């Protein structure tokens, strides 16, 4: 059948099968019985000349068989069940669903996901044995990948975000691992798995739990809520880290500088010392990648102590230290900044001894309380 379509070389021809039940085989193609069908075929004549071949069929004189293109196929049945009870409402629903699936596949799948979340209070996962859930999970995963590539329409993004528990994280293994964790806790007297365990399953779950704690700042709200729904769950020292990071951000925002470990203010001093400890861990290679990335997002954060090269800047740093601590810096201090300033002071005393300081510089040093050029022996 080529009606209404362009004709070209190599084009395949489709066949139209019109099933019909007849009482008398002699009326096989009586125009009175098949009048409507013939009218349809004649209308197709303008675009498919083969349709009219029937009307030019001639019988072979020797065999009596019709020659030419056959457009009628005859089969004989002794008995046919033509009566079958069906549920019309169910049939109509299935038909509507099938048509909707073809016409608008997005909203069909979207509605299936919505129904799933309402029924099970979670998003479908693609890593389970349930075929229906797996298919829905894969569909959700595909939408996340499209958004990640920047090819998902904004209207679709907004629509998906209306689904309960929806998230854009591409990590589809979370729910599977979380279900394993729930099962493990249930079977082990309500205890969390330990990453140091010799049992492979417990060790694997323990490592997964530790990873979730480290990645807390990157987890979506639904993942965090799921973990915190476990009565025994804790965020460990990573929770303390995150809280201190928030305090550090607030301090930098208000003061436009990093906290000083030698400050008289107890809270500032604690934050400053904590920052020094983290820099020491990073230098030793024992600070996690997630913690490093979190700290580097804080304004004014630095890993290496900033070395001030000019004499005046070093002098002002000394004045600030003395004002904050009411004492001269000590080179035996565990604080990096205090020790650096103290070593600089020692260098200036050596210059003084070699007459390499001018009068103005000498007067400035001698104006500092408790300043000395040579330590007095007790």
Order of alpha helices (4+ residues) and beta strands (2+ residues): alpha-beta-beta-alpha-alpha-alpha-alpha-alpha-alpha-alpha-alpha-alpha-alpha-alpha-alpha-alpha
